[in-house]
Amino acid sequence: MKLLLYGIIPVHSTLSLTTGIGGLPLSAHDGEGFRVISSQHASDGPLNSPDHLREFYRVISAVISETDIVPFRFATLISDETLTSVLANRASIFRAALADTAGCVQMDVQQPIQSEGARPSTGRMYLEQKSQAAGRLSEVSTEAVDYFGPVSKDIKVASRRGATVLSALVPRERQTEFMALARKKYPEARITGPWAPAAFVAAELT
Amino acid sequence: MSMQSESVLSMASTMPDEPSLLDIADHVLNTGVVLQGSIVISLAGVDLVYLGLSAVLTSVETAMKIIAADEKRK
């Protein structure tokens, strides 16, 4: 039997949500100090439609409203026999991932990049523009760490599809303050969340 | 501005924007825990290529099903 994995939650968490993708029941598998939420993957068809993504997001969002979660990447399928060994072998890093993000959610601020400059016509120009872009991201990151200091535990900044995306690890009780500060500093930005704090999962897990 | 409209504006400023499908795809496909594995491609008992796998478990499983179905047809 194949299981679709949603995420890792604290060991004593209980969820009011009962169904996953396709209305199949959610189940919890206990590891040492954490639980993994899954649902059966009954269909032989691929999980590749926008509706599957939305359903996965619905499950993760419902869990976020109740407890912490470190999400698996969609769509991680695993056999139920393999799951036991995965839970045993990776227990310490799963626990560490939960501890790193405990009590926090991820908020994203997307700010369009004004201009990237002329299209590079030489390798030198390309490298210069790349270096300048990295410098800008670094500046945004430093500034954001200062600005959001009291309401965020960590900040990551990346460039994605013509926008600077600032992801903040925000304690649940500081979300409203974070939103107010973010709207004030970046009035034109799109601010989304709360997301599962996937951007702050240790590199060894991603 | 009335106190009521100020209050509505203040509430709006602390509400996040509705995520688009692209936002959702970015989060659920590009971030999150990956279970890693490995595969060794062999030919006639000789190991030729070692591949570290990340985030492709679904694709591999689907591919294996397709391969198995194809082999049955032959």
Interface residues (C-beta under 8 A of the other chain):
Chain A: K2 L5 G7 I8 D44 P46 L47 P50 L53 R54 F56 Y57 I60 V70 P71 F72 R73 F74 A75 T76 L77 I78 V86 F94 A97 M107 D108 R160 T176 M179 A180 R183 K184 R190 I191 T192 G193 P194 W195 A196 A198 A199 V201 L205 T206
Chain B: S13 T14 M15 P16 D17 E18 P19 L21 D23 I24 A25 D26 H27 V28 L29 N30 T31 G32 V33 V34 L35 A55 L57 T58 E61 T62 K65
